[in-house]
């Protein structure tokens, strides 16, 4: 069975150093996650749909409100 006094000593030493590294990791992960979330949400608001339709040979402007559904849906 492992010695619990050694584990308790390691935990006490880590607690004495403070939460600096944990807070740093949480902040970095939060910033990266926020940036990825913003990118994911804002990529749907891109306005280059007409440019790509021209390049493919489709209509330059859409008259059906910009959806891919037909009138029966």
HTML snippet that shows the backbone in 3Dmol.js (N, CA, C, O; Angstrom):
<script src="https://3Dmol.org/build/3Dmol-min.js"></script>
<div id="view" style="width:600px;height:400px;position:relative"></div>
<script>
const pdb = `
ATOM      1  N   UNK A   1       0.846  -1.175   0.000  1.00  0.00           N
ATOM      2  CA  UNK A   1       0.000   0.000   0.000  1.00  0.00           C
ATOM      3  C   UNK A   1       0.896   1.243   0.000  1.00  0.00           C
ATOM      4  O   UNK A   1       1.877   1.295   0.741  1.00  0.00           O
ATOM      5  N   UNK A   2       0.567   2.241  -0.821  1.00  0.00           N
ATOM      6  CA  UNK A   2       1.430   3.420  -0.880  1.00  0.00           C
ATOM      7  C   UNK A   2       1.371   4.230   0.411  1.00  0.00           C
ATOM      8  O   UNK A   2       0.376   4.234   1.136  1.00  0.00           O
ATOM      9  N   UNK A   3       2.456   4.898   0.654  1.00  0.00           N
ATOM     10  CA  UNK A   3       2.546   5.707   1.860  1.00  0.00           C
ATOM     11  C   UNK A   3       1.768   7.003   1.661  1.00  0.00           C
ATOM     12  O   UNK A   3       2.091   7.786   0.768  1.00  0.00           O
ATOM     13  N   UNK A   4       0.763   7.235   2.469  1.00  0.00           N
ATOM     14  CA  UNK A   4      -0.075   8.418   2.310  1.00  0.00           C
ATOM     15  C   UNK A   4       0.591   9.677   2.845  1.00  0.00           C
ATOM     16  O   UNK A   4       0.190  10.787   2.494  1.00  0.00           O
ATOM     17  N   UNK A   5       1.598   9.518   3.688  1.00  0.00           N
ATOM     18  CA  UNK A   5       2.293  10.693   4.216  1.00  0.00           C
ATOM     19  C   UNK A   5       3.060  11.401   3.101  1.00  0.00           C
ATOM     20  O   UNK A   5       3.121  12.630   3.066  1.00  0.00           O
ATOM     21  N   UNK A   6       3.647  10.620   2.188  1.00  0.00           N
ATOM     22  CA  UNK A   6       4.360  11.240   1.058  1.00  0.00           C
ATOM     23  C   UNK A   6       3.390  11.979   0.137  1.00  0.00           C
ATOM     24  O   UNK A   6       3.685  13.080  -0.329  1.00  0.00           O
ATOM     25  N   UNK A   7       2.246  11.377  -0.121  1.00  0.00           N
ATOM     26  CA  UNK A   7       1.256  12.030  -0.969  1.00  0.00           C
ATOM     27  C   UNK A   7       0.725  13.294  -0.311  1.00  0.00           C
ATOM     28  O   UNK A   7       0.524  14.309  -0.978  1.00  0.00           O
ATOM     29  N   UNK A   8       0.499  13.235   0.989  1.00  0.00           N
ATOM     30  CA  UNK A   8       0.011  14.415   1.705  1.00  0.00           C
ATOM     31  C   UNK A   8       1.061  15.515   1.700  1.00  0.00           C
ATOM     32  O   UNK A   8       0.715  16.693   1.610  1.00  0.00           O
ATOM     33  N   UNK A   9       2.332  15.157   1.793  1.00  0.00           N
ATOM     34  CA  UNK A   9       3.397  16.149   1.764  1.00  0.00           C
ATOM     35  C   UNK A   9       3.471  16.827   0.387  1.00  0.00           C
ATOM     36  O   UNK A   9       3.685  18.036   0.295  1.00  0.00           O
ATOM     37  N   UNK A  10       3.292  16.042  -0.672  1.00  0.00           N
ATOM     38  CA  UNK A  10       3.305  16.612  -2.021  1.00  0.00           C
ATOM     39  C   UNK A  10       2.119  17.551  -2.231  1.00  0.00           C
ATOM     40  O   UNK A  10       2.269  18.615  -2.831  1.00  0.00           O
ATOM     41  N   UNK A  11       0.952  17.166  -1.745  1.00  0.00           N
ATOM     42  CA  UNK A  11      -0.224  18.026  -1.868  1.00  0.00           C
ATOM     43  C   UNK A  11      -0.067  19.315  -1.063  1.00  0.00           C
ATOM     44  O   UNK A  11      -0.468  20.388  -1.514  1.00  0.00           O
ATOM     45  N   UNK A  12       0.511  19.205   0.119  1.00  0.00           N
ATOM     46  CA  UNK A  12       0.722  20.395   0.943  1.00  0.00           C
ATOM     47  C   UNK A  12       1.716  21.336   0.281  1.00  0.00           C
ATOM     48  O   UNK A  12       1.553  22.555   0.334  1.00  0.00           O
ATOM     49  N   UNK A  13       2.748  20.771  -0.343  1.00  0.00           N
ATOM     50  CA  UNK A  13       3.745  21.605  -1.038  1.00  0.00           C
ATOM     51  C   UNK A  13       3.122  22.301  -2.246  1.00  0.00           C
ATOM     52  O   UNK A  13       3.406  23.471  -2.501  1.00  0.00           O
ATOM     53  N   UNK A  14       2.282  21.595  -2.984  1.00  0.00           N
ATOM     54  CA  UNK A  14       1.618  22.188  -4.146  1.00  0.00           C
ATOM     55  C   UNK A  14       0.645  23.280  -3.715  1.00  0.00           C
ATOM     56  O   UNK A  14       0.517  24.302  -4.389  1.00  0.00           O
ATOM     57  N   UNK A  15      -0.035  23.068  -2.602  1.00  0.00           N
ATOM     58  CA  UNK A  15      -0.971  24.074  -2.109  1.00  0.00           C
ATOM     59  C   UNK A  15      -0.249  25.310  -1.598  1.00  0.00           C
ATOM     60  O   UNK A  15      -0.789  26.414  -1.669  1.00  0.00           O
ATOM     61  N   UNK A  16       0.946  25.145  -1.093  1.00  0.00           N
ATOM     62  CA  UNK A  16       1.707  26.279  -0.574  1.00  0.00           C
ATOM     63  C   UNK A  16       2.198  27.184  -1.699  1.00  0.00           C
ATOM     64  O   UNK A  16       2.436  28.371  -1.478  1.00  0.00           O
ATOM     65  N   UNK A  17       2.352  26.631  -2.908  1.00  0.00           N
ATOM     66  CA  UNK A  17       2.831  27.433  -4.027  1.00  0.00           C
ATOM     67  C   UNK A  17       1.735  28.329  -4.588  1.00  0.00           C
ATOM     68  O   UNK A  17       2.037  29.307  -5.270  1.00  0.00           O
ATOM     69  N   UNK A  18       0.498  28.026  -4.323  1.00  0.00           N
ATOM     70  CA  UNK A  18      -0.596  28.869  -4.788  1.00  0.00           C
ATOM     71  C   UNK A  18      -1.225  28.361  -6.065  1.00  0.00           C
ATOM     72  O   UNK A  18      -0.735  27.404  -6.666  1.00  0.00           O
ATOM     73  N   UNK A  19      -2.293  28.986  -6.479  1.00  0.00           N
ATOM     74  CA  UNK A  19      -3.041  28.527  -7.656  1.00  0.00           C
ATOM     75  C   UNK A  19      -2.575  29.163  -8.960  1.00  0.00           C
ATOM     76  O   UNK A  19      -3.328  29.187  -9.934  1.00  0.00           O
ATOM     77  N   UNK A  20      -1.364  29.673  -8.998  1.00  0.00           N
ATOM     78  CA  UNK A  20      -0.903  30.432 -10.169  1.00  0.00           C
ATOM     79  C   UNK A  20      -0.956  29.667 -11.469  1.00  0.00           C
ATOM     80  O   UNK A  20      -1.490  30.169 -12.459  1.00  0.00           O
ATOM     81  N   UNK A  21      -0.411  28.458 -11.491  1.00  0.00           N
ATOM     82  CA  UNK A  21      -0.370  27.715 -12.754  1.00  0.00           C
ATOM     83  C   UNK A  21      -1.764  27.251 -13.161  1.00  0.00           C
ATOM     84  O   UNK A  21      -2.070  27.199 -14.352  1.00  0.00           O
ATOM     85  N   UNK A  22      -2.608  26.915 -12.202  1.00  0.00           N
ATOM     86  CA  UNK A  22      -3.964  26.484 -12.529  1.00  0.00           C
ATOM     87  C   UNK A  22      -4.767  27.636 -13.125  1.00  0.00           C
ATOM     88  O   UNK A  22      -5.482  27.451 -14.110  1.00  0.00           O
ATOM     89  N   UNK A  23      -4.655  28.801 -12.543  1.00  0.00           N
ATOM     90  CA  UNK A  23      -5.378  29.962 -13.074  1.00  0.00           C
ATOM     91  C   UNK A  23      -4.851  30.327 -14.460  1.00  0.00           C
ATOM     92  O   UNK A  23      -5.625  30.711 -15.337  1.00  0.00           O
ATOM     93  N   UNK A  24      -3.564  30.210 -14.657  1.00  0.00           N
ATOM     94  CA  UNK A  24      -2.969  30.507 -15.966  1.00  0.00           C
ATOM     95  C   UNK A  24      -3.522  29.557 -17.022  1.00  0.00           C
ATOM     96  O   UNK A  24      -3.874  29.989 -18.120  1.00  0.00           O
ATOM     97  N   UNK A  25      -3.602  28.270 -16.702  1.00  0.00           N
ATOM     98  CA  UNK A  25      -4.118  27.291 -17.656  1.00  0.00           C
ATOM     99  C   UNK A  25      -5.593  27.556 -17.941  1.00  0.00           C
ATOM    100  O   UNK A  25      -6.020  27.491 -19.093  1.00  0.00           O
ATOM    101  N   UNK A  26      -6.365  27.852 -16.915  1.00  0.00           N
ATOM    102  CA  UNK A  26      -7.798  28.134 -17.108  1.00  0.00           C
ATOM    103  C   UNK A  26      -7.994  29.364 -17.983  1.00  0.00           C
ATOM    104  O   UNK A  26      -8.867  29.367 -18.851  1.00  0.00           O
ATOM    105  N   UNK A  27      -7.199  30.407 -17.773  1.00  0.00           N
ATOM    106  CA  UNK A  27      -7.327  31.613 -18.590  1.00  0.00           C
ATOM    107  C   UNK A  27      -6.960  31.359 -20.045  1.00  0.00           C
ATOM    108  O   UNK A  27      -7.642  31.841 -20.949  1.00  0.00           O
ATOM    109  N   UNK A  28      -5.899  30.614 -20.277  1.00  0.00           N
ATOM    110  CA  UNK A  28      -5.474  30.335 -21.653  1.00  0.00           C
ATOM    111  C   UNK A  28      -6.523  29.497 -22.368  1.00  0.00           C
ATOM    112  O   UNK A  28      -6.873  29.779 -23.514  1.00  0.00           O
ATOM    113  N   UNK A  29      -7.024  28.468 -21.695  1.00  0.00           N
ATOM    114  CA  UNK A  29      -8.050  27.623 -22.313  1.00  0.00           C
ATOM    115  C   UNK A  29      -9.317  28.421 -22.571  1.00  0.00           C
ATOM    116  O   UNK A  29      -9.969  28.228 -23.598  1.00  0.00           O
ATOM    117  N   UNK A  30      -9.678  29.318 -21.655  1.00  0.00           N
ATOM    118  CA  UNK A  30     -10.871  30.145 -21.849  1.00  0.00           C
ATOM    119  C   UNK A  30     -10.714  31.080 -23.039  1.00  0.00           C
ATOM    120  O   UNK A  30     -11.648  31.236 -23.826  1.00  0.00           O
ATOM    121  N   UNK A  31      -9.559  31.699 -23.184  1.00  0.00           N
ATOM    122  CA  UNK A  31      -9.338  32.604 -24.311  1.00  0.00           C
ATOM    123  C   UNK A  31      -9.361  31.865 -25.643  1.00  0.00           C
ATOM    124  O   UNK A  31      -9.965  32.331 -26.609  1.00  0.00           O
ATOM    125  N   UNK A  32      -8.701  30.710 -25.690  1.00  0.00           N
ATOM    126  CA  UNK A  32      -8.698  29.935 -26.933  1.00  0.00           C
ATOM    127  C   UNK A  32     -10.106  29.433 -27.248  1.00  0.00           C
ATOM    128  O   UNK A  32     -10.535  29.463 -28.401  1.00  0.00           O
ATOM    129  N   UNK A  33     -10.816  28.977 -26.233  1.00  0.00           N
ATOM    130  CA  UNK A  33     -12.186  28.521 -26.445  1.00  0.00           C
ATOM    131  C   UNK A  33     -13.104  29.644 -26.891  1.00  0.00           C
ATOM    132  O   UNK A  33     -13.961  29.436 -27.750  1.00  0.00           O
ATOM    133  N   UNK A  34     -12.938  30.832 -26.320  1.00  0.00           N
ATOM    134  CA  UNK A  34     -13.738  31.979 -26.732  1.00  0.00           C
ATOM    135  C   UNK A  34     -13.457  32.381 -28.173  1.00  0.00           C
ATOM    136  O   UNK A  34     -14.373  32.729 -28.918  1.00  0.00           O
ATOM    137  N   UNK A  35     -12.195  32.332 -28.559  1.00  0.00           N
ATOM    138  CA  UNK A  35     -11.836  32.665 -29.937  1.00  0.00           C
ATOM    139  C   UNK A  35     -12.420  31.645 -30.914  1.00  0.00           C
ATOM    140  O   UNK A  35     -12.929  32.019 -31.971  1.00  0.00           O
ATOM    141  N   UNK A  36     -12.350  30.368 -30.568  1.00  0.00           N
ATOM    142  CA  UNK A  36     -12.926  29.350 -31.443  1.00  0.00           C
ATOM    143  C   UNK A  36     -14.449  29.456 -31.513  1.00  0.00           C
ATOM    144  O   UNK A  36     -15.037  29.264 -32.577  1.00  0.00           O
ATOM    145  N   UNK A  37     -15.081  29.759 -30.394  1.00  0.00           N
ATOM    146  CA  UNK A  37     -16.534  29.928 -30.385  1.00  0.00           C
ATOM    147  C   UNK A  37     -16.947  31.124 -31.232  1.00  0.00           C
ATOM    148  O   UNK A  37     -17.911  31.043 -31.992  1.00  0.00           O
ATOM    149  N   UNK A  38     -16.225  32.231 -31.108  1.00  0.00           N
ATOM    150  CA  UNK A  38     -16.527  33.418 -31.916  1.00  0.00           C
ATOM    151  C   UNK A  38     -16.349  33.117 -33.404  1.00  0.00           C
ATOM    152  O   UNK A  38     -17.172  33.521 -34.226  1.00  0.00           O
ATOM    153  N   UNK A  39     -15.270  32.407 -33.747  1.00  0.00           N
ATOM    154  CA  UNK A  39     -15.038  32.058 -35.148  1.00  0.00           C
ATOM    155  C   UNK A  39     -16.168  31.179 -35.669  1.00  0.00           C
ATOM    156  O   UNK A  39     -16.659  31.388 -36.778  1.00  0.00           O
ATOM    157  N   UNK A  40     -16.580  30.196 -34.871  1.00  0.00           N
ATOM    158  CA  UNK A  40     -17.631  29.285 -35.301  1.00  0.00           C
ATOM    159  C   UNK A  40     -18.957  30.004 -35.491  1.00  0.00           C
ATOM    160  O   UNK A  40     -19.671  29.749 -36.460  1.00  0.00           O
ATOM    161  N   UNK A  41     -19.290  30.903 -34.567  1.00  0.00           N
ATOM    162  CA  UNK A  41     -20.562  31.611 -34.671  1.00  0.00           C
ATOM    163  C   UNK A  41     -20.549  32.661 -35.774  1.00  0.00           C
ATOM    164  O   UNK A  41     -21.549  32.837 -36.471  1.00  0.00           O
ATOM    165  N   UNK A  42     -19.446  33.349 -35.939  1.00  0.00           N
ATOM    166  CA  UNK A  42     -19.395  34.441 -36.921  1.00  0.00           C
ATOM    167  C   UNK A  42     -19.180  33.962 -38.349  1.00  0.00           C
ATOM    168  O   UNK A  42     -19.422  34.722 -39.287  1.00  0.00           O
ATOM    169  N   UNK A  43     -18.737  32.737 -38.541  1.00  0.00           N
ATOM    170  CA  UNK A  43     -18.513  32.280 -39.918  1.00  0.00           C
ATOM    171  C   UNK A  43     -19.823  32.104 -40.664  1.00  0.00           C
ATOM    172  O   UNK A  43     -19.826  32.076 -41.895  1.00  0.00           O
ATOM    173  N   UNK A  44     -20.933  31.986 -39.953  1.00  0.00           N
ATOM    174  CA  UNK A  44     -22.232  31.901 -40.609  1.00  0.00           C
ATOM    175  C   UNK A  44     -22.721  33.227 -41.138  1.00  0.00           C
ATOM    176  O   UNK A  44     -23.637  33.265 -41.959  1.00  0.00           O
ATOM    177  N   UNK A  45     -22.126  34.323 -40.683  1.00  0.00           N
ATOM    178  CA  UNK A  45     -22.540  35.655 -41.120  1.00  0.00           C
ATOM    179  C   UNK A  45     -21.667  36.191 -42.252  1.00  0.00           C
ATOM    180  O   UNK A  45     -21.697  37.383 -42.558  1.00  0.00           O
ATOM    181  N   UNK A  46     -20.907  35.320 -42.859  1.00  0.00           N
ATOM    182  CA  UNK A  46     -20.055  35.733 -43.968  1.00  0.00           C
ATOM    183  C   UNK A  46     -20.909  36.235 -45.123  1.00  0.00           C
ATOM    184  O   UNK A  46     -21.967  35.664 -45.388  1.00  0.00           O
ATOM    185  N   UNK A  47     -20.487  37.270 -45.809  1.00  0.00           N
ATOM    186  CA  UNK A  47     -21.298  37.857 -46.875  1.00  0.00           C
ATOM    187  C   UNK A  47     -20.705  37.611 -48.259  1.00  0.00           C
ATOM    188  O   UNK A  47     -21.006  38.365 -49.185  1.00  0.00           O
ATOM    189  N   UNK A  48     -19.891  36.608 -48.430  1.00  0.00           N
ATOM    190  CA  UNK A  48     -19.281  36.362 -49.732  1.00  0.00           C
ATOM    191  C   UNK A  48     -20.049  35.290 -50.510  1.00  0.00           C
ATOM    192  O   UNK A  48     -19.479  34.656 -51.398  1.00  0.00           O
ATOM    193  N   UNK A  49     -21.330  35.076 -50.195  1.00  0.00           N
ATOM    194  CA  UNK A  49     -22.115  34.076 -50.899  1.00  0.00           C
ATOM    195  C   UNK A  49     -22.321  34.453 -52.363  1.00  0.00           C
ATOM    196  O   UNK A  49     -22.268  33.582 -53.231  1.00  0.00           O
ATOM    197  N   UNK A  50     -22.553  35.726 -52.654  1.00  0.00           N
ATOM    198  CA  UNK A  50     -22.759  36.164 -54.032  1.00  0.00           C
ATOM    199  C   UNK A  50     -21.474  36.033 -54.840  1.00  0.00           C
ATOM    200  O   UNK A  50     -21.524  35.719 -56.029  1.00  0.00           O
ATOM    201  N   UNK A  51     -20.333  36.268 -54.217  1.00  0.00           N
ATOM    202  CA  UNK A  51     -19.064  36.142 -54.921  1.00  0.00           C
ATOM    203  C   UNK A  51     -18.810  34.692 -55.322  1.00  0.00           C
ATOM    204  O   UNK A  51     -18.351  34.437 -56.435  1.00  0.00           O
ATOM    205  N   UNK A  52     -19.095  33.754 -54.453  1.00  0.00           N
ATOM    206  CA  UNK A  52     -18.862  32.359 -54.794  1.00  0.00           C
ATOM    207  C   UNK A  52     -19.881  31.872 -55.821  1.00  0.00           C
ATOM    208  O   UNK A  52     -19.556  31.007 -56.634  1.00  0.00           O
ATOM    209  N   UNK A  53     -21.105  32.406 -55.807  1.00  0.00           N
ATOM    210  CA  UNK A  53     -22.099  32.006 -56.799  1.00  0.00           C
ATOM    211  C   UNK A  53     -21.686  32.486 -58.184  1.00  0.00           C
ATOM    212  O   UNK A  53     -21.899  31.777 -59.167  1.00  0.00           O
ATOM    213  N   UNK A  54     -21.098  33.677 -58.282  1.00  0.00           N
ATOM    214  CA  UNK A  54     -20.621  34.177 -59.570  1.00  0.00           C
ATOM    215  C   UNK A  54     -19.481  33.321 -60.096  1.00  0.00           C
ATOM    216  O   UNK A  54     -19.396  33.059 -61.296  1.00  0.00           O
ATOM    217  N   UNK A  55     -18.605  32.886 -59.199  1.00  0.00           N
ATOM    218  CA  UNK A  55     -17.446  32.116 -59.623  1.00  0.00           C
ATOM    219  C   UNK A  55     -17.864  30.745 -60.142  1.00  0.00           C
ATOM    220  O   UNK A  55     -17.211  30.194 -61.028  1.00  0.00           O
ATOM    221  N   UNK A  56     -18.936  30.195 -59.605  1.00  0.00           N
ATOM    222  CA  UNK A  56     -19.384  28.875 -60.025  1.00  0.00           C
ATOM    223  C   UNK A  56     -20.269  28.964 -61.249  1.00  0.00           C
ATOM    224  O   UNK A  56     -20.410  27.987 -61.984  1.00  0.00           O
ATOM    225  N   UNK A  57     -20.862  30.108 -61.478  1.00  0.00           N
ATOM    226  CA  UNK A  57     -21.740  30.282 -62.626  1.00  0.00           C
ATOM    227  C   UNK A  57     -23.193  30.352 -62.234  1.00  0.00           C
ATOM    228  O   UNK A  57     -24.072  30.303 -63.095  1.00  0.00           O
ATOM    229  N   UNK A  58     -23.461  30.464 -60.945  1.00  0.00           N
ATOM    230  CA  UNK A  58     -24.832  30.552 -60.465  1.00  0.00           C
ATOM    231  C   UNK A  58     -25.322  31.976 -60.512  1.00  0.00           C
ATOM    232  O   UNK A  58     -24.610  32.873 -60.964  1.00  0.00           O
ATOM    233  N   UNK A  59     -26.532  32.185 -60.047  1.00  0.00           N
ATOM    234  CA  UNK A  59     -27.078  33.547 -60.057  1.00  0.00           C
ATOM    235  C   UNK A  59     -26.327  34.449 -59.085  1.00  0.00           C
ATOM    236  O   UNK A  59     -25.898  34.017 -58.015  1.00  0.00           O
ATOM    237  N   UNK A  60     -26.179  35.700 -59.478  1.00  0.00           N
ATOM    238  CA  UNK A  60     -25.419  36.639 -58.645  1.00  0.00           C
ATOM    239  C   UNK A  60     -26.220  37.072 -57.432  1.00  0.00           C
ATOM    240  O   UNK A  60     -25.640  37.323 -56.375  1.00  0.00           O
ATOM    241  N   UNK A  61     -27.526  37.166 -57.552  1.00  0.00           N
ATOM    242  CA  UNK A  61     -28.343  37.569 -56.411  1.00  0.00           C
ATOM    243  C   UNK A  61     -29.483  36.586 -56.257  1.00  0.00           C
ATOM    244  O   UNK A  61     -29.974  36.019 -57.233  1.00  0.00           O
ATOM    245  N   UNK A  62     -29.895  36.394 -55.013  1.00  0.00           N
ATOM    246  CA  UNK A  62     -30.963  35.441 -54.739  1.00  0.00           C
ATOM    247  C   UNK A  62     -32.243  36.214 -54.466  1.00  0.00           C
ATOM    248  O   UNK A  62     -32.234  37.206 -53.736  1.00  0.00           O
ATOM    249  N   UNK A  63     -33.324  35.765 -55.043  1.00  0.00           N
ATOM    250  CA  UNK A  63     -34.597  36.442 -54.839  1.00  0.00           C
ATOM    251  C   UNK A  63     -35.504  35.690 -53.880  1.00  0.00           C
ATOM    252  O   UNK A  63     -36.602  36.155 -53.575  1.00  0.00           O
ATOM    253  N   UNK A  64     -35.059  34.532 -53.399  1.00  0.00           N
ATOM    254  CA  UNK A  64     -35.922  33.718 -52.547  1.00  0.00           C
ATOM    255  C   UNK A  64     -35.594  33.897 -51.069  1.00  0.00           C
ATOM    256  O   UNK A  64     -35.932  33.025 -50.268  1.00  0.00           O
ATOM    257  N   UNK A  65     -34.965  34.968 -50.686  1.00  0.00           N
ATOM    258  CA  UNK A  65     -34.672  35.206 -49.292  1.00  0.00           C
ATOM    259  C   UNK A  65     -33.380  34.571 -48.820  1.00  0.00           C
ATOM    260  O   UNK A  65     -33.073  34.630 -47.629  1.00  0.00           O
ATOM    261  N   UNK A  66     -32.623  33.973 -49.701  1.00  0.00           N
ATOM    262  CA  UNK A  66     -31.334  33.431 -49.336  1.00  0.00           C
ATOM    263  C   UNK A  66     -31.370  32.032 -48.727  1.00  0.00           C
ATOM    264  O   UNK A  66     -30.375  31.591 -48.150  1.00  0.00           O
ATOM    265  N   UNK A  67     -32.495  31.325 -48.842  1.00  0.00           N
ATOM    266  CA  UNK A  67     -32.550  29.968 -48.303  1.00  0.00           C
ATOM    267  C   UNK A  67     -32.407  28.962 -49.420  1.00  0.00           C
ATOM    268  O   UNK A  67     -32.589  29.286 -50.594  1.00  0.00           O
ATOM    269  N   UNK A  68     -32.078  27.737 -49.048  1.00  0.00           N
ATOM    270  CA  UNK A  68     -31.946  26.673 -50.019  1.00  0.00           C
ATOM    271  C   UNK A  68     -33.234  25.870 -50.154  1.00  0.00           C
ATOM    272  O   UNK A  68     -33.279  24.904 -50.916  1.00  0.00           O
ATOM    273  N   UNK A  69     -34.265  26.248 -49.439  1.00  0.00           N
ATOM    274  CA  UNK A  69     -35.523  25.517 -49.484  1.00  0.00           C
ATOM    275  C   UNK A  69     -36.373  25.991 -50.644  1.00  0.00           C
ATOM    276  O   UNK A  69     -36.296  27.145 -51.066  1.00  0.00           O
ATOM    277  N   UNK A  70     -37.184  25.080 -51.151  1.00  0.00           N
ATOM    278  CA  UNK A  70     -38.108  25.487 -52.201  1.00  0.00           C
ATOM    279  C   UNK A  70     -39.421  25.950 -51.581  1.00  0.00           C
ATOM    280  O   UNK A  70     -39.564  25.934 -50.358  1.00  0.00           O
ATOM    281  N   UNK A  71     -40.357  26.352 -52.388  1.00  0.00           N
ATOM    282  CA  UNK A  71     -41.597  26.932 -51.894  1.00  0.00           C
ATOM    283  C   UNK A  71     -42.483  25.895 -51.202  1.00  0.00           C
ATOM    284  O   UNK A  71     -43.359  26.265 -50.421  1.00  0.00           O
ATOM    285  N   UNK A  72     -42.272  24.619 -51.471  1.00  0.00           N
ATOM    286  CA  UNK A  72     -43.111  23.563 -50.893  1.00  0.00           C
ATOM    287  C   UNK A  72     -42.670  23.146 -49.501  1.00  0.00           C
ATOM    288  O   UNK A  72     -43.422  22.458 -48.809  1.00  0.00           O
ATOM    289  N   UNK A  73     -41.495  23.532 -49.072  1.00  0.00           N
ATOM    290  CA  UNK A  73     -40.965  23.065 -47.788  1.00  0.00           C
ATOM    291  C   UNK A  73     -41.567  23.764 -46.608  1.00  0.00           C
ATOM    292  O   UNK A  73     -41.210  23.468 -45.467  1.00  0.00           O
TER     293      UNK A  73
END
`;
const viewer = $3Dmol.createViewer("view");
viewer.addModel(pdb, "pdb");
viewer.setStyle({}, {cartoon: {color: "spectrum"}});
viewer.zoomTo();
viewer.render();
</script>
